[in-house]
Amino acid sequence: MHKQEERPKIGDRGYQDVHTDYPDADMRIPIKRSRKKRTLTRSEKIRNTRHTKKRIVIEHTIAHLKK
């Protein structure tokens, strides 16, 4: 049988504490700005944008299946 390549899971902001609860989990979540850090750096914004573009495909697929 063919072993499937392990890919990181893509999560949304609801998974912010996943690394605390599951330190071995390979989850990709957006970078959250804190109260002290009012703005994100340019590279953090770019990373979040790339993440969002991948995530929206998943969200649209789920919405389409629910119709």
Buried (B, 14 or more C-beta within 10 A) or exposed (E): EEEEEEEEEBBEEEBEEBEEEEEEEEEBBBBEBEEEEEEBEEEBEEBBEEBEEEBEEEEEEEEEEEE
